[in-house]
Amino acid sequence: MTAEQLLRNIEECRERMIDLASYSSMVDHQVVEASTELDKLINQYIYLTKKQ
């Protein structure tokens, strides 16, 4: 996966998490899952860009 793809995925996941949180609480299971996924994507992006 390229850095550009990761950035798109990060933005999509961030928007999904915000949307979910606006209709529920920050501790809702789906919000926590989206936040965890966002963390993983950000970590992948950092790892990928540090290697270059």
mmCIF file of the N, C-alpha and C atoms, coordinates in Angstrom:
data_MODEL
# 
_entry.id   MODEL 
# 
loop_
_atom_site.group_PDB 
_atom_site.id 
_atom_site.type_symbol 
_atom_site.label_atom_id 
_atom_site.label_alt_id 
_atom_site.label_comp_id 
_atom_site.label_asym_id 
_atom_site.label_entity_id 
_atom_site.label_seq_id 
_atom_site.pdbx_PDB_ins_code 
_atom_site.Cartn_x 
_atom_site.Cartn_y 
_atom_site.Cartn_z 
_atom_site.occupancy 
_atom_site.B_iso_or_equiv 
_atom_site.pdbx_formal_charge 
_atom_site.auth_seq_id 
_atom_site.auth_comp_id 
_atom_site.auth_asym_id 
_atom_site.auth_atom_id 
_atom_site.pdbx_PDB_model_num 
ATOM 1   N N  . MET A 1 1  ? 0.846   -1.172 0.000  1.00 0.00 ? 1  MET A N  1 
ATOM 2   C CA . MET A 1 1  ? 0.000   0.000  0.000  1.00 0.00 ? 1  MET A CA 1 
ATOM 3   C C  . MET A 1 1  ? 0.897   1.243  0.000  1.00 0.00 ? 1  MET A C  1 
ATOM 4   N N  . THR A 1 2  ? 0.533   2.213  -0.802 1.00 0.00 ? 2  THR A N  1 
ATOM 5   C CA . THR A 1 2  ? 1.341   3.433  -0.887 1.00 0.00 ? 2  THR A CA 1 
ATOM 6   C C  . THR A 1 2  ? 0.925   4.422  0.197  1.00 0.00 ? 2  THR A C  1 
ATOM 7   N N  . ALA A 1 3  ? 1.773   5.414  0.403  1.00 0.00 ? 3  ALA A N  1 
ATOM 8   C CA . ALA A 1 3  ? 1.479   6.457  1.381  1.00 0.00 ? 3  ALA A CA 1 
ATOM 9   C C  . ALA A 1 3  ? 0.199   7.203  1.011  1.00 0.00 ? 3  ALA A C  1 
ATOM 10  N N  . GLU A 1 4  ? -0.001  7.424  -0.275 1.00 0.00 ? 4  GLU A N  1 
ATOM 11  C CA . GLU A 1 4  ? -1.196  8.139  -0.720 1.00 0.00 ? 4  GLU A CA 1 
ATOM 12  C C  . GLU A 1 4  ? -2.461  7.328  -0.426 1.00 0.00 ? 4  GLU A C  1 
ATOM 13  N N  . GLN A 1 5  ? -2.402  6.026  -0.641 1.00 0.00 ? 5  GLN A N  1 
ATOM 14  C CA . GLN A 1 5  ? -3.542  5.157  -0.337 1.00 0.00 ? 5  GLN A CA 1 
ATOM 15  C C  . GLN A 1 5  ? -3.834  5.156  1.160  1.00 0.00 ? 5  GLN A C  1 
ATOM 16  N N  . LEU A 1 6  ? -2.763  5.088  1.943  1.00 0.00 ? 6  LEU A N  1 
ATOM 17  C CA . LEU A 1 6  ? -2.946  5.121  3.394  1.00 0.00 ? 6  LEU A CA 1 
ATOM 18  C C  . LEU A 1 6  ? -3.577  6.429  3.841  1.00 0.00 ? 6  LEU A C  1 
ATOM 19  N N  . LEU A 1 7  ? -3.143  7.536  3.281  1.00 0.00 ? 7  LEU A N  1 
ATOM 20  C CA . LEU A 1 7  ? -3.732  8.821  3.650  1.00 0.00 ? 7  LEU A CA 1 
ATOM 21  C C  . LEU A 1 7  ? -5.218  8.874  3.316  1.00 0.00 ? 7  LEU A C  1 
ATOM 22  N N  . ARG A 1 8  ? -5.593  8.318  2.165  1.00 0.00 ? 8  ARG A N  1 
ATOM 23  C CA . ARG A 1 8  ? -7.020  8.276  1.802  1.00 0.00 ? 8  ARG A CA 1 
ATOM 24  C C  . ARG A 1 8  ? -7.785  7.404  2.802  1.00 0.00 ? 8  ARG A C  1 
ATOM 25  N N  . ASN A 1 9  ? -7.217  6.252  3.130  1.00 0.00 ? 9  ASN A N  1 
ATOM 26  C CA . ASN A 1 9  ? -7.868  5.360  4.090  1.00 0.00 ? 9  ASN A CA 1 
ATOM 27  C C  . ASN A 1 9  ? -7.975  5.998  5.473  1.00 0.00 ? 9  ASN A C  1 
ATOM 28  N N  . ILE A 1 10 ? -6.940  6.717  5.870  1.00 0.00 ? 10 ILE A N  1 
ATOM 29  C CA . ILE A 1 10 ? -6.955  7.419  7.151  1.00 0.00 ? 10 ILE A CA 1 
ATOM 30  C C  . ILE A 1 10 ? -8.080  8.443  7.176  1.00 0.00 ? 10 ILE A C  1 
ATOM 31  N N  . GLU A 1 11 ? -8.194  9.212  6.128  1.00 0.00 ? 11 GLU A N  1 
ATOM 32  C CA . GLU A 1 11 ? -9.238  10.241 6.070  1.00 0.00 ? 11 GLU A CA 1 
ATOM 33  C C  . GLU A 1 11 ? -10.634 9.615  6.073  1.00 0.00 ? 11 GLU A C  1 
ATOM 34  N N  . GLU A 1 12 ? -10.824 8.536  5.328  1.00 0.00 ? 12 GLU A N  1 
ATOM 35  C CA . GLU A 1 12 ? -12.127 7.858  5.293  1.00 0.00 ? 12 GLU A CA 1 
ATOM 36  C C  . GLU A 1 12 ? -12.473 7.298  6.675  1.00 0.00 ? 12 GLU A C  1 
ATOM 37  N N  . CYS A 1 13 ? -11.506 6.700  7.320  1.00 0.00 ? 13 CYS A N  1 
ATOM 38  C CA . CYS A 1 13 ? -11.736 6.116  8.637  1.00 0.00 ? 13 CYS A CA 1 
ATOM 39  C C  . CYS A 1 13 ? -12.017 7.216  9.667  1.00 0.00 ? 13 CYS A C  1 
ATOM 40  N N  . ARG A 1 14 ? -11.298 8.303  9.579  1.00 0.00 ? 14 ARG A N  1 
ATOM 41  C CA . ARG A 1 14 ? -11.511 9.431  10.494 1.00 0.00 ? 14 ARG A CA 1 
ATOM 42  C C  . ARG A 1 14 ? -12.930 9.979  10.343 1.00 0.00 ? 14 ARG A C  1 
ATOM 43  N N  . GLU A 1 15 ? -13.362 10.155 9.100  1.00 0.00 ? 15 GLU A N  1 
ATOM 44  C CA . GLU A 1 15 ? -14.710 10.662 8.849  1.00 0.00 ? 15 GLU A CA 1 
ATOM 45  C C  . GLU A 1 15 ? -15.777 9.689  9.357  1.00 0.00 ? 15 GLU A C  1 
ATOM 46  N N  . ARG A 1 16 ? -15.540 8.378  9.151  1.00 0.00 ? 16 ARG A N  1 
ATOM 47  C CA . ARG A 1 16 ? -16.477 7.361  9.631  1.00 0.00 ? 16 ARG A CA 1 
ATOM 48  C C  . ARG A 1 16 ? -16.568 7.399  11.154 1.00 0.00 ? 16 ARG A C  1 
ATOM 49  N N  . MET A 1 17 ? -15.414 7.530  11.823 1.00 0.00 ? 17 MET A N  1 
ATOM 50  C CA . MET A 1 17 ? -15.396 7.571  13.273 1.00 0.00 ? 17 MET A CA 1 
ATOM 51  C C  . MET A 1 17 ? -16.141 8.797  13.793 1.00 0.00 ? 17 MET A C  1 
ATOM 52  N N  . ILE A 1 18 ? -15.912 9.941  13.183 1.00 0.00 ? 18 ILE A N  1 
ATOM 53  C CA . ILE A 1 18 ? -16.600 11.172 13.596 1.00 0.00 ? 18 ILE A CA 1 
ATOM 54  C C  . ILE A 1 18 ? -18.100 11.038 13.395 1.00 0.00 ? 18 ILE A C  1 
ATOM 55  N N  . ASP A 1 19 ? -18.482 10.468 12.257 1.00 0.00 ? 19 ASP A N  1 
ATOM 56  C CA . ASP A 1 19 ? -19.900 10.275 11.967 1.00 0.00 ? 19 ASP A CA 1 
ATOM 57  C C  . ASP A 1 19 ? -20.546 9.348  13.005 1.00 0.00 ? 19 ASP A C  1 
ATOM 58  N N  . LEU A 1 20 ? -19.896 8.243  13.287 1.00 0.00 ? 20 LEU A N  1 
ATOM 59  C CA . LEU A 1 20 ? -20.416 7.306  14.284 1.00 0.00 ? 20 LEU A CA 1 
ATOM 60  C C  . LEU A 1 20 ? -20.533 7.964  15.656 1.00 0.00 ? 20 LEU A C  1 
ATOM 61  N N  . ALA A 1 21 ? -19.528 8.728  16.032 1.00 0.00 ? 21 ALA A N  1 
ATOM 62  C CA . ALA A 1 21 ? -19.517 9.367  17.350 1.00 0.00 ? 21 ALA A CA 1 
ATOM 63  C C  . ALA A 1 21 ? -20.593 10.444 17.464 1.00 0.00 ? 21 ALA A C  1 
ATOM 64  N N  . SER A 1 22 ? -20.957 11.050 16.344 1.00 0.00 ? 22 SER A N  1 
ATOM 65  C CA . SER A 1 22 ? -21.968 12.108 16.401 1.00 0.00 ? 22 SER A CA 1 
ATOM 66  C C  . SER A 1 22 ? -23.363 11.541 16.660 1.00 0.00 ? 22 SER A C  1 
ATOM 67  N N  . TYR A 1 23 ? -23.556 10.240 16.418 1.00 0.00 ? 23 TYR A N  1 
ATOM 68  C CA . TYR A 1 23 ? -24.849 9.604  16.646 1.00 0.00 ? 23 TYR A CA 1 
ATOM 69  C C  . TYR A 1 23 ? -24.867 8.694  17.864 1.00 0.00 ? 23 TYR A C  1 
ATOM 70  N N  . SER A 1 24 ? -23.744 8.599  18.554 1.00 0.00 ? 24 SER A N  1 
ATOM 71  C CA . SER A 1 24 ? -23.673 7.752  19.739 1.00 0.00 ? 24 SER A CA 1 
ATOM 72  C C  . SER A 1 24 ? -22.654 8.358  20.694 1.00 0.00 ? 24 SER A C  1 
ATOM 73  N N  . SER A 1 25 ? -22.134 7.562  21.585 1.00 0.00 ? 25 SER A N  1 
ATOM 74  C CA . SER A 1 25 ? -21.133 8.066  22.520 1.00 0.00 ? 25 SER A CA 1 
ATOM 75  C C  . SER A 1 25 ? -19.737 7.638  22.073 1.00 0.00 ? 25 SER A C  1 
ATOM 76  N N  . MET A 1 26 ? -18.751 8.271  22.664 1.00 0.00 ? 26 MET A N  1 
ATOM 77  C CA . MET A 1 26 ? -17.363 7.966  22.315 1.00 0.00 ? 26 MET A CA 1 
ATOM 78  C C  . MET A 1 26 ? -16.952 6.570  22.786 1.00 0.00 ? 26 MET A C  1 
ATOM 79  N N  . VAL A 1 27 ? -17.713 5.971  23.666 1.00 0.00 ? 27 VAL A N  1 
ATOM 80  C CA . VAL A 1 27 ? -17.379 4.627  24.156 1.00 0.00 ? 27 VAL A CA 1 
ATOM 81  C C  . VAL A 1 27 ? -18.213 3.549  23.463 1.00 0.00 ? 27 VAL A C  1 
ATOM 82  N N  . ASP A 1 28 ? -19.013 3.941  22.485 1.00 0.00 ? 28 ASP A N  1 
ATOM 83  C CA . ASP A 1 28 ? -19.773 2.969  21.707 1.00 0.00 ? 28 ASP A CA 1 
ATOM 84  C C  . ASP A 1 28 ? -18.809 2.006  21.019 1.00 0.00 ? 28 ASP A C  1 
ATOM 85  N N  . HIS A 1 29 ? -19.203 0.750  20.945 1.00 0.00 ? 29 HIS A N  1 
ATOM 86  C CA . HIS A 1 29 ? -18.350 -0.301 20.380 1.00 0.00 ? 29 HIS A CA 1 
ATOM 87  C C  . HIS A 1 29 ? -17.870 0.048  18.959 1.00 0.00 ? 29 HIS A C  1 
ATOM 88  N N  . GLN A 1 30 ? -18.752 0.535  18.110 1.00 0.00 ? 30 GLN A N  1 
ATOM 89  C CA . GLN A 1 30 ? -18.383 0.861  16.727 1.00 0.00 ? 30 GLN A CA 1 
ATOM 90  C C  . GLN A 1 30 ? -17.407 2.029  16.675 1.00 0.00 ? 30 GLN A C  1 
ATOM 91  N N  . VAL A 1 31 ? -17.576 3.000  17.552 1.00 0.00 ? 31 VAL A N  1 
ATOM 92  C CA . VAL A 1 31 ? -16.655 4.144  17.592 1.00 0.00 ? 31 VAL A CA 1 
ATOM 93  C C  . VAL A 1 31 ? -15.268 3.684  18.033 1.00 0.00 ? 31 VAL A C  1 
ATOM 94  N N  . VAL A 1 32 ? -15.225 2.833  19.033 1.00 0.00 ? 32 VAL A N  1 
ATOM 95  C CA . VAL A 1 32 ? -13.943 2.305  19.518 1.00 0.00 ? 32 VAL A CA 1 
ATOM 96  C C  . VAL A 1 32 ? -13.258 1.484  18.429 1.00 0.00 ? 32 VAL A C  1 
ATOM 97  N N  . GLU A 1 33 ? -14.027 0.669  17.699 1.00 0.00 ? 33 GLU A N  1 
ATOM 98  C CA . GLU A 1 33 ? -13.447 -0.110 16.603 1.00 0.00 ? 33 GLU A CA 1 
ATOM 99  C C  . GLU A 1 33 ? -12.878 0.804  15.517 1.00 0.00 ? 33 GLU A C  1 
ATOM 100 N N  . ALA A 1 34 ? -13.617 1.856  15.169 1.00 0.00 ? 34 ALA A N  1 
ATOM 101 C CA . ALA A 1 34 ? -13.142 2.794  14.150 1.00 0.00 ? 34 ALA A CA 1 
ATOM 102 C C  . ALA A 1 34 ? -11.883 3.507  14.633 1.00 0.00 ? 34 ALA A C  1 
ATOM 103 N N  . SER A 1 35 ? -11.851 3.862  15.897 1.00 0.00 ? 35 SER A N  1 
ATOM 104 C CA . SER A 1 35 ? -10.675 4.529  16.465 1.00 0.00 ? 35 SER A CA 1 
ATOM 105 C C  . SER A 1 35 ? -9.464  3.600  16.443 1.00 0.00 ? 35 SER A C  1 
ATOM 106 N N  . THR A 1 36 ? -9.668  2.343  16.765 1.00 0.00 ? 36 THR A N  1 
ATOM 107 C CA . THR A 1 36 ? -8.582  1.354  16.735 1.00 0.00 ? 36 THR A CA 1 
ATOM 108 C C  . THR A 1 36 ? -8.062  1.179  15.312 1.00 0.00 ? 36 THR A C  1 
ATOM 109 N N  . GLU A 1 37 ? -8.983  1.099  14.363 1.00 0.00 ? 37 GLU A N  1 
ATOM 110 C CA . GLU A 1 37 ? -8.589  0.974  12.957 1.00 0.00 ? 37 GLU A CA 1 
ATOM 111 C C  . GLU A 1 37 ? -7.810  2.210  12.508 1.00 0.00 ? 37 GLU A C  1 
ATOM 112 N N  . LEU A 1 38 ? -8.266  3.380  12.931 1.00 0.00 ? 38 LEU A N  1 
ATOM 113 C CA . LEU A 1 38 ? -7.577  4.620  12.580 1.00 0.00 ? 38 LEU A CA 1 
ATOM 114 C C  . LEU A 1 38 ? -6.157  4.625  13.149 1.00 0.00 ? 38 LEU A C  1 
ATOM 115 N N  . ASP A 1 39 ? -6.004  4.193  14.382 1.00 0.00 ? 39 ASP A N  1 
ATOM 116 C CA . ASP A 1 39 ? -4.670  4.096  14.987 1.00 0.00 ? 39 ASP A CA 1 
ATOM 117 C C  . ASP A 1 39 ? -3.756  3.183  14.180 1.00 0.00 ? 39 ASP A C  1 
ATOM 118 N N  . LYS A 1 40 ? -4.289  2.044  13.752 1.00 0.00 ? 40 LYS A N  1 
ATOM 119 C CA . LYS A 1 40 ? -3.487  1.103  12.968 1.00 0.00 ? 40 LYS A CA 1 
ATOM 120 C C  . LYS A 1 40 ? -3.048  1.720  11.635 1.00 0.00 ? 40 LYS A C  1 
ATOM 121 N N  . LEU A 1 41 ? -3.976  2.412  10.989 1.00 0.00 ? 41 LEU A N  1 
ATOM 122 C CA . LEU A 1 41 ? -3.643  3.047  9.711  1.00 0.00 ? 41 LEU A CA 1 
ATOM 123 C C  . LEU A 1 41 ? -2.579  4.131  9.886  1.00 0.00 ? 41 LEU A C  1 
ATOM 124 N N  . ILE A 1 42 ? -2.720  4.922  10.930 1.00 0.00 ? 42 ILE A N  1 
ATOM 125 C CA . ILE A 1 42 ? -1.741  5.981  11.194 1.00 0.00 ? 42 ILE A CA 1 
ATOM 126 C C  . ILE A 1 42 ? -0.368  5.368  11.481 1.00 0.00 ? 42 ILE A C  1 
ATOM 127 N N  . ASN A 1 43 ? -0.343  4.299  12.265 1.00 0.00 ? 43 ASN A N  1 
ATOM 128 C CA . ASN A 1 43 ? 0.933   3.631  12.557 1.00 0.00 ? 43 ASN A CA 1 
ATOM 129 C C  . ASN A 1 43 ? 1.564   3.071  11.288 1.00 0.00 ? 43 ASN A C  1 
ATOM 130 N N  . GLN A 1 44 ? 0.745   2.492  10.406 1.00 0.00 ? 44 GLN A N  1 
ATOM 131 C CA . GLN A 1 44 ? 1.263   1.987  9.130  1.00 0.00 ? 44 GLN A CA 1 
ATOM 132 C C  . GLN A 1 44 ? 1.849   3.131  8.304  1.00 0.00 ? 44 GLN A C  1 
ATOM 133 N N  . TYR A 1 45 ? 1.165   4.246  8.292  1.00 0.00 ? 45 TYR A N  1 
ATOM 134 C CA . TYR A 1 45 ? 1.641   5.408  7.525  1.00 0.00 ? 45 TYR A CA 1 
ATOM 135 C C  . TYR A 1 45 ? 2.978   5.898  8.075  1.00 0.00 ? 45 TYR A C  1 
ATOM 136 N N  . ILE A 1 46 ? 3.076   6.009  9.373  1.00 0.00 ? 46 ILE A N  1 
ATOM 137 C CA . ILE A 1 46 ? 4.333   6.461  9.999  1.00 0.00 ? 46 ILE A CA 1 
ATOM 138 C C  . ILE A 1 46 ? 5.458   5.494  9.676  1.00 0.00 ? 46 ILE A C  1 
ATOM 139 N N  . TYR A 1 47 ? 5.196   4.194  9.809  1.00 0.00 ? 47 TYR A N  1 
ATOM 140 C CA . TYR A 1 47 ? 6.215   3.193  9.509  1.00 0.00 ? 47 TYR A CA 1 
ATOM 141 C C  . TYR A 1 47 ? 6.663   3.284  8.051  1.00 0.00 ? 47 TYR A C  1 
ATOM 142 N N  . LEU A 1 48 ? 5.697   3.398  7.152  1.00 0.00 ? 48 LEU A N  1 
ATOM 143 C CA . LEU A 1 48 ? 6.005   3.461  5.730  1.00 0.00 ? 48 LEU A CA 1 
ATOM 144 C C  . LEU A 1 48 ? 6.816   4.705  5.379  1.00 0.00 ? 48 LEU A C  1 
ATOM 145 N N  . THR A 1 49 ? 6.436   5.837  5.921  1.00 0.00 ? 49 THR A N  1 
ATOM 146 C CA . THR A 1 49 ? 7.124   7.086  5.554  1.00 0.00 ? 49 THR A CA 1 
ATOM 147 C C  . THR A 1 49 ? 8.486   7.211  6.216  1.00 0.00 ? 49 THR A C  1 
ATOM 148 N N  . LYS A 1 50 ? 8.694   6.563  7.348  1.00 0.00 ? 50 LYS A N  1 
ATOM 149 C CA . LYS A 1 50 ? 10.016  6.597  7.983  1.00 0.00 ? 50 LYS A CA 1 
ATOM 150 C C  . LYS A 1 50 ? 11.019  5.734  7.226  1.00 0.00 ? 50 LYS A C  1 
ATOM 151 N N  . LYS A 1 51 ? 10.523  4.688  6.546  1.00 0.00 ? 51 LYS A N  1 
ATOM 152 C CA . LYS A 1 51 ? 11.410  3.810  5.791  1.00 0.00 ? 51 LYS A CA 1 
ATOM 153 C C  . LYS A 1 51 ? 11.970  4.501  4.545  1.00 0.00 ? 51 LYS A C  1 
ATOM 154 N N  . GLN A 1 52 ? 11.254  5.475  4.039  1.00 0.00 ? 52 GLN A N  1 
ATOM 155 C CA . GLN A 1 52 ? 11.661  6.109  2.774  1.00 0.00 ? 52 GLN A CA 1 
ATOM 156 C C  . GLN A 1 52 ? 12.758  7.108  2.952  1.00 0.00 ? 52 GLN A C  1 
# 
